[in-house]
Amino acid sequence: MIKVKINTELCIGCGACHAIAPEVFAINDEGFAYVKNNDFDEKNKDDVLDAVESCPTNAIERKDK
């Protein structure tokens, strides 16, 4: 199982994570990403991992449990 977290110091709000995995990531009123659902199931895992890899600033921190 993995968990993800957005490093708000690095996020530039490009929206790639939300475009790839909208069930896990969202964009707040200020235009930056946040994790809205860290209890995603295995079927969303590949999308989440793609979002982690696609982040241009490496703002998505991944923690394997």
C-alpha positions in Angstrom: 0.0 0.0 0.0 1.2 3.5 -0.8 0.3 6.9 0.5 1.0 10.2 -1.2 1.4 13.8 0.1 1.8 17.1 -1.7 4.8 19.1 -0.7 3.2 22.6 -0.9 6.6 24.3 -1.0 7.3 22.6 -4.4 3.8 22.5 -6.0 3.4 24.9 -8.9 -0.2 24.0 -9.6 0.3 22.6 -13.1 -2.6 20.2 -12.6 -1.0 17.1 -14.1 -1.7 15.0 -11.0 -5.4 15.9 -11.0 -5.6 15.2 -14.8 -4.1 11.8 -14.3 -5.8 10.7 -11.0 -8.8 13.0 -10.3 -10.1 10.6 -7.8 -7.0 11.1 -5.6 -5.8 14.7 -6.4 -7.7 18.0 -6.6 -6.8 21.6 -7.1 -7.6 24.1 -4.3 -8.9 27.7 -4.6 -5.3 29.0 -4.7 -4.6 26.8 -7.7 -2.4 24.2 -6.0 -2.8 20.5 -5.7 -3.8 18.6 -2.6 -4.6 14.9 -1.8 -8.3 14.6 -1.5 -8.4 10.8 -1.1 -5.5 8.8 0.2 -7.6 5.7 0.6 -7.5 4.8 -3.1 -7.8 1.2 -4.1 -5.5 -1.0 -6.2 -7.2 -0.1 -9.5 -6.2 3.5 -9.0 -2.6 2.7 -7.9 -1.2 2.8 -11.4 -2.7 6.3 -12.1 -1.4 7.5 -8.8 2.1 6.3 -9.6 1.9 7.9 -13.0 0.9 11.2 -11.3 3.9 10.9 -9.0 6.2 10.4 -12.0 4.6 13.2 -14.0 4.9 15.9 -11.4 7.4 18.4 -13.0 8.7 19.6 -9.6 8.6 16.3 -7.7 6.1 17.8 -5.3 4.2 14.5 -4.7 5.8 12.5 -2.0 5.3 8.8 -2.0 5.4 6.6 1.1 5.3 2.8 0.8 3.7 1.0 3.7 
